[in-house]
Amino acid sequence: MNEVYPGRVPWAIGVMMPGLSPKMLLRNNLVKNNGGLHKTMISSIIDEISTEWDSSVDFGDWIRSGDTRIQHE
């Protein structure tokens, strides 16, 4: 997620409804656009790579590091 400042996330039903929030986040430039909604969501899957985390560092810092870039088909 990009940096969030007060007032940047709009008050909308999409914030509360998981099915609507990805579109709203992308539209408001709150997540990096990787070529549209579908490609962005596919490239955001961290299920497999997260199993490699060894708890020695903060998970958020680790998953955003360059060493954990996810290769998707």
MARDREN-335080 format. One record per atom (N, C-alpha, C): residue number from 1; residue in one letter; x, y, z. Coordinates in nm, 4 decimals. Layout:
r resi->NUM&resn->A&px->X&py->Y&pz->Z
...
# end
This chain:
r resi->1&resn->M&px->0.0838&py->-0.1167&pz->0.0000
r resi->1&resn->M&px->0.0000&py->0.0000&pz->0.0000
r resi->1&resn->M&px->0.0888&py->0.1236&pz->0.0000
r resi->2&resn->N&px->0.0502&py->0.2223&pz->-0.0769
r resi->2&resn->N&px->0.1219&py->0.3487&pz->-0.0790
r resi->2&resn->N&px->0.0995&py->0.4215&pz->0.0524
r resi->3&resn->E&px->0.1725&py->0.5301&pz->0.0753
r resi->3&resn->E&px->0.1550&py->0.6051&pz->0.1991
r resi->3&resn->E&px->0.0134&py->0.6616&pz->0.2069
r resi->4&resn->V&px->-0.0436&py->0.6555&pz->0.3257
r resi->4&resn->V&px->-0.1794&py->0.7053&pz->0.3458
r resi->4&resn->V&px->-0.1734&py->0.8244&pz->0.4402
r resi->5&resn->Y&px->-0.2375&py->0.9307&pz->0.4011
r resi->5&resn->Y&px->-0.2435&py->1.0527&pz->0.4805
r resi->5&resn->Y&px->-0.3871&py->1.0758&pz->0.5254
r resi->6&resn->P&px->-0.4080&py->1.1483&pz->0.6341
r resi->6&resn->P&px->-0.5454&py->1.1753&pz->0.6795
r resi->6&resn->P&px->-0.6295&py->1.2331&pz->0.5660
r resi->7&resn->G&px->-0.7481&py->1.1767&pz->0.5489
r resi->7&resn->G&px->-0.8396&py->1.2251&pz->0.4467
r resi->7&resn->G&px->-0.8177&py->1.1643&pz->0.3095
r resi->8&resn->R&px->-0.7141&py->1.0854&pz->0.2926
r resi->8&resn->R&px->-0.6855&py->1.0281&pz->0.1604
r resi->8&resn->R&px->-0.7765&py->0.9108&pz->0.1273
r resi->9&resn->V&px->-0.8103&py->0.8295&pz->0.2259
r resi->9&resn->V&px->-0.9025&py->0.7185&pz->0.2026
r resi->9&resn->V&px->-1.0443&py->0.7732&pz->0.2150
r resi->10&resn->P&px->-1.1209&py->0.7668&pz->0.1062
r resi->10&resn->P&px->-1.2548&py->0.8260&pz->0.1076
r resi->10&resn->P&px->-1.3512&py->0.7483&pz->0.1967
r resi->11&resn->W&px->-1.4497&py->0.8177&pz->0.2479
r resi->11&resn->W&px->-1.5569&py->0.7529&pz->0.3220
r resi->11&resn->W&px->-1.6494&py->0.6923&pz->0.2184
r resi->12&resn->A&px->-1.6440&py->0.5608&pz->0.2043
r resi->12&resn->A&px->-1.7262&py->0.4931&pz->0.1043
r resi->12&resn->A&px->-1.7582&py->0.3527&pz->0.1525
r resi->13&resn->I&px->-1.8662&py->0.2977&pz->0.1003
r resi->13&resn->I&px->-1.9057&py->0.1623&pz->0.1379
r resi->13&resn->I&px->-1.7970&py->0.0619&pz->0.0978
r resi->14&resn->G&px->-1.7197&py->0.0930&pz->-0.0059
r resi->14&resn->G&px->-1.6132&py->0.0045&pz->-0.0520
r resi->14&resn->G&px->-1.5056&py->-0.0207&pz->0.0511
r resi->15&resn->V&px->-1.4885&py->0.0714&pz->0.1440
r resi->15&resn->V&px->-1.3890&py->0.0534&pz->0.2500
r resi->15&resn->V&px->-1.4313&py->-0.0613&pz->0.3409
r resi->16&resn->M&px->-1.5609&py->-0.0790&pz->0.3596
r resi->16&resn->M&px->-1.6137&py->-0.1803&pz->0.4500
r resi->16&resn->M&px->-1.6449&py->-0.3127&pz->0.3806
r resi->17&resn->M&px->-1.6641&py->-0.3094&pz->0.2495
r resi->17&resn->M&px->-1.7054&py->-0.4280&pz->0.1751
r resi->17&resn->M&px->-1.5863&py->-0.4832&pz->0.0964
r resi->18&resn->P&px->-1.5331&py->-0.5998&pz->0.1332
r resi->18&resn->P&px->-1.4133&py->-0.6530&pz->0.0696
r resi->18&resn->P&px->-1.4221&py->-0.6646&pz->-0.0825
r resi->19&resn->G&px->-1.5371&py->-0.6955&pz->-0.1363
r resi->19&resn->G&px->-1.5512&py->-0.7095&pz->-0.2803
r resi->19&resn->G&px->-1.5413&py->-0.5788&pz->-0.3554
r resi->20&resn->L&px->-1.5659&py->-0.4677&pz->-0.2891
r resi->20&resn->L&px->-1.5637&py->-0.3370&pz->-0.3538
r resi->20&resn->L&px->-1.4334&py->-0.2617&pz->-0.3309
r resi->21&resn->S&px->-1.3616&py->-0.2946&pz->-0.2247
r resi->21&resn->S&px->-1.2443&py->-0.2161&pz->-0.1881
r resi->21&resn->S&px->-1.1282&py->-0.2212&pz->-0.2873
r resi->22&resn->P&px->-1.0983&py->-0.3329&pz->-0.3555
r resi->22&resn->P&px->-0.9848&py->-0.3297&pz->-0.4486
r resi->22&resn->P&px->-1.0003&py->-0.2240&pz->-0.5583
r resi->23&resn->K&px->-1.1192&py->-0.2154&pz->-0.6143
r resi->23&resn->K&px->-1.1442&py->-0.1161&pz->-0.7193
r resi->23&resn->K&px->-1.1260&py->0.0258&pz->-0.6661
r resi->24&resn->M&px->-1.1799&py->0.0509&pz->-0.5466
r resi->24&resn->M&px->-1.1704&py->0.1832&pz->-0.4868
r resi->24&resn->M&px->-1.0248&py->0.2191&pz->-0.4550
r resi->25&resn->L&px->-0.9489&py->0.1231&pz->-0.4026
r resi->25&resn->L&px->-0.8084&py->0.1477&pz->-0.3707
r resi->25&resn->L&px->-0.7284&py->0.1801&pz->-0.4966
r resi->26&resn->L&px->-0.7535&py->0.1067&pz->-0.6027
r resi->26&resn->L&px->-0.6840&py->0.1297&pz->-0.7293
r resi->26&resn->L&px->-0.7236&py->0.2648&pz->-0.7888
r resi->27&resn->R&px->-0.8522&py->0.2942&pz->-0.7889
r resi->27&resn->R&px->-0.9028&py->0.4203&pz->-0.8438
r resi->27&resn->R&px->-0.8449&py->0.5409&pz->-0.7709
r resi->28&resn->N&px->-0.8234&py->0.5284&pz->-0.6400
r resi->28&resn->N&px->-0.7708&py->0.6390&pz->-0.5598
r resi->28&resn->N&px->-0.6188&py->0.6345&pz->-0.5465
r resi->29&resn->N&px->-0.5560&py->0.5487&pz->-0.6253
r resi->29&resn->N&px->-0.4105&py->0.5389&pz->-0.6279
r resi->29&resn->N&px->-0.3511&py->0.5069&pz->-0.4906
r resi->30&resn->L&px->-0.4195&py->0.4203&pz->-0.4168
r resi->30&resn->L&px->-0.3710&py->0.3803&pz->-0.2847
r resi->30&resn->L&px->-0.2909&py->0.2504&pz->-0.2911
r resi->31&resn->V&px->-0.2959&py->0.1826&pz->-0.4041
r resi->31&resn->V&px->-0.2127&py->0.0657&pz->-0.4293
r resi->31&resn->V&px->-0.1463&py->0.0839&pz->-0.5648
r resi->32&resn->K&px->-0.0309&py->0.0185&pz->-0.5839
r resi->32&resn->K&px->0.0408&py->0.0286&pz->-0.7109
r resi->32&resn->K&px->-0.0369&py->-0.0440&pz->-0.8202
r resi->33&resn->N&px->-0.0589&py->0.0228&pz->-0.9324
r resi->33&resn->N&px->-0.1308&py->-0.0343&pz->-1.0448
r resi->33&resn->N&px->-0.0340&py->-0.1154&pz->-1.1297
r resi->34&resn->N&px->-0.0587&py->-0.2454&pz->-1.1392
r resi->34&resn->N&px->0.0268&py->-0.3349&pz->-1.2177
r resi->34&resn->N&px->-0.0386&py->-0.3730&pz->-1.3498
r resi->35&resn->G&px->-0.1146&py->-0.2819&pz->-1.4080
r resi->35&resn->G&px->-0.1769&py->-0.3101&pz->-1.5375
r resi->35&resn->G&px->-0.3245&py->-0.3421&pz->-1.5310
r resi->36&resn->G&px->-0.3939&py->-0.2809&pz->-1.4403
r resi->36&resn->G&px->-0.5377&py->-0.3050&pz->-1.4266
r resi->36&resn->G&px->-0.5697&py->-0.3836&pz->-1.3011
r resi->37&resn->L&px->-0.6977&py->-0.3883&pz->-1.2697
r resi->37&resn->L&px->-0.7430&py->-0.4513&pz->-1.1455
r resi->37&resn->L&px->-0.7044&py->-0.5988&pz->-1.1379
r resi->38&resn->H&px->-0.7328&py->-0.6752&pz->-1.2425
r resi->38&resn->H&px->-0.7056&py->-0.8192&pz->-1.2379
r resi->38&resn->H&px->-0.5566&py->-0.8477&pz->-1.2209
r resi->39&resn->K&px->-0.4726&py->-0.7840&pz->-1.3019
r resi->39&resn->K&px->-0.3277&py->-0.8062&pz->-1.2917
r resi->39&resn->K&px->-0.2734&py->-0.7606&pz->-1.1569
r resi->40&resn->T&px->-0.3252&py->-0.6499&pz->-1.1054
r resi->40&resn->T&px->-0.2808&py->-0.6004&pz->-0.9755
r resi->40&resn->T&px->-0.3162&py->-0.6997&pz->-0.8655
r resi->41&resn->M&px->-0.4369&py->-0.7548&pz->-0.8702
r resi->41&resn->M&px->-0.4774&py->-0.8512&pz->-0.7674
r resi->41&resn->M&px->-0.3969&py->-0.9804&pz->-0.7772
r resi->42&resn->I&px->-0.3700&py->-1.0281&pz->-0.8984
r resi->42&resn->I&px->-0.2900&py->-1.1496&pz->-0.9157
r resi->42&resn->I&px->-0.1483&py->-1.1271&pz->-0.8629
r resi->43&resn->S&px->-0.0901&py->-1.0121&pz->-0.8940
r resi->43&resn->S&px->0.0475&py->-0.9859&pz->-0.8500
r resi->43&resn->S&px->0.0571&py->-0.9574&pz->-0.7006
r resi->44&resn->S&px->-0.0567&py->-0.9421&pz->-0.6339
r resi->44&resn->S&px->-0.0581&py->-0.9127&pz->-0.4907
r resi->44&resn->S&px->-0.0708&py->-1.0369&pz->-0.4038
r resi->45&resn->I&px->-0.0867&py->-1.1531&pz->-0.4636
r resi->45&resn->I&px->-0.1030&py->-1.2765&pz->-0.3867
r resi->45&resn->I&px->0.0298&py->-1.3108&pz->-0.3188
r resi->46&resn->I&px->0.0263&py->-1.3260&pz->-0.1872
r resi->46&resn->I&px->0.1493&py->-1.3526&pz->-0.1116
r resi->46&resn->I&px->0.1440&py->-1.4853&pz->-0.0361
r resi->47&resn->D&px->0.0446&py->-1.5684&pz->-0.0629
r resi->47&resn->D&px->0.0265&py->-1.6929&pz->0.0124
r resi->47&resn->D&px->0.1514&py->-1.7800&pz->0.0147
r resi->48&resn->E&px->0.2067&py->-1.8102&pz->-0.1021
r resi->48&resn->E&px->0.3216&py->-1.9010&pz->-0.1083
r resi->48&resn->E&px->0.4475&py->-1.8373&pz->-0.0503
r resi->49&resn->I&px->0.4762&py->-1.7151&pz->-0.0908
r resi->49&resn->I&px->0.6002&py->-1.6494&pz->-0.0463
r resi->49&resn->I&px->0.5988&py->-1.6232&pz->0.1043
r resi->50&resn->S&px->0.4807&py->-1.6023&pz->0.1618
r resi->50&resn->S&px->0.4742&py->-1.5717&pz->0.3051
r resi->50&resn->S&px->0.5176&py->-1.6891&pz->0.3919
r resi->51&resn->T&px->0.5119&py->-1.8103&pz->0.3387
r resi->51&resn->T&px->0.5546&py->-1.9265&pz->0.4173
r resi->51&resn->T&px->0.7060&py->-1.9283&pz->0.4365
r resi->52&resn->E&px->0.7796&py->-1.8484&pz->0.3582
r resi->52&resn->E&px->0.9255&py->-1.8427&pz->0.3693
r resi->52&resn->E&px->0.9739&py->-1.7442&pz->0.4765
r resi->53&resn->W&px->0.8831&py->-1.6654&pz->0.5330
r resi->53&resn->W&px->0.9191&py->-1.5683&pz->0.6362
r resi->53&resn->W&px->0.9639&py->-1.6419&pz->0.7613
r resi->54&resn->D&px->1.0775&py->-1.6024&pz->0.8179
r resi->54&resn->D&px->1.1332&py->-1.6730&pz->0.9339
r resi->54&resn->D&px->1.1130&py->-1.6008&pz->1.0669
r resi->55&resn->S&px->1.0345&py->-1.4975&pz->1.0708
r resi->55&resn->S&px->1.0013&py->-1.4212&pz->1.1925
r resi->55&resn->S&px->1.1170&py->-1.3402&pz->1.2491
r resi->56&resn->S&px->1.2313&py->-1.3365&pz->1.1818
r resi->56&resn->S&px->1.3460&py->-1.2642&pz->1.2362
r resi->56&resn->S&px->1.3353&py->-1.1127&pz->1.2135
r resi->57&resn->V&px->1.2537&py->-1.0721&pz->1.1186
r resi->57&resn->V&px->1.2313&py->-0.9298&pz->1.0906
r resi->57&resn->V&px->1.0815&py->-0.9057&pz->1.0821
r resi->58&resn->D&px->1.0431&py->-0.7795&pz->1.0816
r resi->58&resn->D&px->0.9022&py->-0.7434&pz->1.0694
r resi->58&resn->D&px->0.8465&py->-0.7952&pz->0.9366
r resi->59&resn->F&px->0.7305&py->-0.8597&pz->0.9405
r resi->59&resn->F&px->0.6731&py->-0.9187&pz->0.8192
r resi->59&resn->F&px->0.6463&py->-0.8134&pz->0.7118
r resi->60&resn->G&px->0.5907&py->-0.7004&pz->0.7485
r resi->60&resn->G&px->0.5614&py->-0.5949&pz->0.6520
r resi->60&resn->G&px->0.6857&py->-0.5459&pz->0.5812
r resi->61&resn->D&px->0.7933&py->-0.5256&pz->0.6572
r resi->61&resn->D&px->0.9201&py->-0.4837&pz->0.5965
r resi->61&resn->D&px->0.9754&py->-0.5923&pz->0.5053
r resi->62&resn->W&px->0.9664&py->-0.7157&pz->0.5498
r resi->62&resn->W&px->1.0199&py->-0.8274&pz->0.4730
r resi->62&resn->W&px->0.9453&py->-0.8466&pz->0.3406
r resi->63&resn->I&px->0.8122&py->-0.8437&pz->0.3445
r resi->63&resn->I&px->0.7334&py->-0.8714&pz->0.2245
r resi->63&resn->I&px->0.7504&py->-0.7599&pz->0.1210
r resi->64&resn->R&px->0.7833&py->-0.6383&pz->0.1667
r resi->64&resn->R&px->0.8039&py->-0.5272&pz->0.0734
r resi->64&resn->R&px->0.9475&py->-0.5191&pz->0.0220
r resi->65&resn->S&px->1.0362&py->-0.6004&pz->0.0775
r resi->65&resn->S&px->1.1764&py->-0.5941&pz->0.0358
r resi->65&resn->S&px->1.1927&py->-0.6476&pz->-0.1065
r resi->66&resn->G&px->1.2994&py->-0.6087&pz->-0.1718
r resi->66&resn->G&px->1.3257&py->-0.6523&pz->-0.3083
r resi->66&resn->G&px->1.3488&py->-0.8013&pz->-0.3214
r resi->67&resn->D&px->1.3847&py->-0.8680&pz->-0.2107
r resi->67&resn->D&px->1.4144&py->-1.0112&pz->-0.2157
r resi->67&resn->D&px->1.2905&py->-1.0980&pz->-0.2259
r resi->68&resn->T&px->1.1742&py->-1.0405&pz->-0.2089
r resi->68&resn->T&px->1.0525&py->-1.1201&pz->-0.2057
r resi->68&resn->T&px->0.9603&py->-1.0931&pz->-0.3241
r resi->69&resn->R&px->1.0151&py->-1.0406&pz->-0.4336
r resi->69&resn->R&px->0.9313&py->-1.0160&pz->-0.5511
r resi->69&resn->R&px->0.8701&py->-1.1469&pz->-0.5949
r resi->70&resn->I&px->0.7422&py->-1.1468&pz->-0.6195
r resi->70&resn->I&px->0.6670&py->-1.2672&pz->-0.6515
r resi->70&resn->I&px->0.6603&py->-1.2844&pz->-0.8036
r resi->71&resn->Q&px->0.6936&py->-1.4026&pz->-0.8496
r resi->71&resn->Q&px->0.6858&py->-1.4332&pz->-0.9924
r resi->71&resn->Q&px->0.5540&py->-1.5058&pz->-1.0187
r resi->72&resn->H&px->0.4670&py->-1.4427&pz->-1.0967
r resi->72&resn->H&px->0.3378&py->-1.5038&pz->-1.1306
r resi->72&resn->H&px->0.3364&py->-1.5402&pz->-1.2780
r resi->73&resn->E&px->0.2594&py->-1.6411&pz->-1.3096
r resi->73&resn->E&px->0.2468&py->-1.6825&pz->-1.4503
r resi->73&resn->E&px->0.1607&py->-1.5851&pz->-1.5260
# end
